[in-house]
């Protein structure tokens, strides 16, 4: 299921991100904010880039924290891909994939803020 980022900014569904120790990293976050928290753990960086053949988008990530001695290396293509036509649609799809598989990113957990 895909989520519309604009909907979250207007009071829709929100998320809480926990680190691997169960500590809250962010609460009441939009899809975009939650995914950015997951992807940016411990100083990691990311970009969503259009494929070279202009058919879809890939998520590129840093292999190491930018805070480490190995942190200056170029970004590498990650595991998330979107066949969307626009960058906005791709971002929503990729960010949803990131929060659905948050444990892949340093064993984090993302939960919806629902009663």
N, C-alpha and C positions, 0 to 999 in steps of 0.2 A: 504494500500500500504506500503510495506516495503522498507527501504532505506539501501543501502550499506555504512557502515561507511567509508570504504577506499575511496569511491568515493568522499565523502565530503572533506577528507583530501587533495585530489588532485584538489580542485577548483570547486567542484560540488555545489549543492544546500546548502545554509546556512540559519541560523535561528537567530532571535532576540527574547530574553526573556524579558518580562516586569513583574515587581512585581505587587501586587494588587493595588498599587497606580499609576500604569502606568509608573513607572520609569524604564529605560533601565538597565537591569542587565548584559546582554552580547549581542554583535552584531557579525555578520559574524561567528557564531558558527556552528561547525559540529553538526550532530545529537547527537553524544556522548556528546559533550560539552554542548549543550542545555539541554539535559536530566539531566546531572550532575548538572547544575545550578538549574534546577527545583527541583531536589531531595535533593540538599544540602542547600536549603533555610534556613536561620537563624540557621545554625549549625546542621542541621539534617544529618544523615548518612544512607547509604544503602549498600546492597550487593546483588548480583545475585547468588543464590545457586541452585545446582542440587537437584532435588527431591530425597527423601530417596529411592524411588523405581527405581531411575535412568531413569525415564521417564519424561523428561522435566525439566524446571527451574522455580523457583519462585523469585520474587523480595522481599527482606526483608528490612524493614525500621525501623528507630528509631521512637518511639511513641512521643518523646519529643525532643526538641533541645538539643544538647549536651551542650549548653550554659546555660541551665536552671538547677534548683536544682533537677529536675526529670530526667535529661539527662543521667544518668548512667545505665539505664535499658537496658536489652537485646533487640536486634532487633526482630521484629515480622514479620510474613509473611504478605506481602502487597496484593494489589488487582491485580497485574500484573503476568501473567503466560505465559510461552512459551513452546510449545511441541517440540521445535527444538531439533535436535540431538547434536549440538555442542554449546559450550558456546558463541562463537562469533555470531552465528545465533540467539541465544536466546537474547543476549545483544541488537542486532539491533531491534529485534521484541519488546522487552520490552521497550527499549528507545523510539521507535516510539509510543507505547501505552502511555507512560508518556507524551510526548509532545502533543499527540492528546487530552489528558485529563488533561492538565496543570492546569486547574481551580480547580481540585480536590486537588492539592498540594498548599495550601495557596492562592487560587484564582489567580494564575499566568496565563499569556498569552504567547503563543509562535506563532510567525509569520515567514513565509518564507521571505527571503531577495530577493524578485523578483521585477523587475521593472513593 
